[in-house]
Amino acid sequence: MSIYNSIGQQYSKTRIPDIRIVTKLINLLNLPTGSTIADIGAGTGGYSFALANQGFIVNAVEPSVVMQKQVVKHPQVKWFTGYAENLPLVDKSVDGVVSILAIHHYYNLKKAFQEMQRIIRNGTIVLLTFDIRLAQKIWLYDYFPFLWEDALRFLPLNEQINLIEINTKRRVEAIPLLLPHDLSDLFAAAAWRRPELYLQPEVRAGISSFALANQNLIEQGIQLLTADLRSGEWTQKYGDIQNLTEIDIGYRFIRIGT
């Protein structure tokens, strides 16, 4: 996740935790307030802060110093610099583990899952991940096909689950996250009903697939999207999506129980 040392300069401006995701995390963790949760790949700490505000103690682990510099301090959040594959936490030191849209950046999933199992007592691990093979191919990928190609390089959900089961010896359940139309956390497909947001450089800067892509390809997509929005072509082609309030684009919670 050292990529975020270069692309994460303004990450906290567009990656604002969505309260509905926070609520779902807490429900899936099913832990009493006061429990200690490890947030792996915590970024700028948005979800760590939100969990702490709900009464939890959070050990936030993040390798990027640039991301950590944007952290809003909270008395119940303690920060650690480290990677998922070598967590700077002692054995059986936390009651629960979360990792929000981060595991596709891990360089060794097997080792990362083993580390999560090592640090947790008897509680639940909750991951938010994605597999776009499970959902429809929305308009976004017509303008920016590299987003689709980049996501296809990540492991299919069933392979993610197999790796988790083998390396944690736990029960695993996948729960769809239907994306609301008004998410505050602007990850890759979050603005599915707000195409104009993808024209904003600060929004694209908070999405790793944009930051890593060929800038010429990005510019081509921006020009085409801009023209289609101005001419009404986008509405003619894709306007029906505006009638939806939520959509399945392949995002999944993975609940890893005992």
Protein Blocks (a to p, Z undefined) as FASTA:
>chain_A
ZZmmmmmmmmmmmmcccfklmmmmmmmnopaehiacddehklnommmmmmmmnopacddd
dfblklmmmpccdfkbccddddfklccbdehkbfbdcdehklmmpcblklmmmmmmmmpc
kbccddddddfklpccdfklmmmmmlmmmmmmpccfklmmmmmmmmnopacddddddddf
kbfblcfklmmmlmmlmmpmklmmmpmklmmmcfklmmmmmmmmmmmmmnommmmmmmmm
mmpcbdcehiacddddZZ
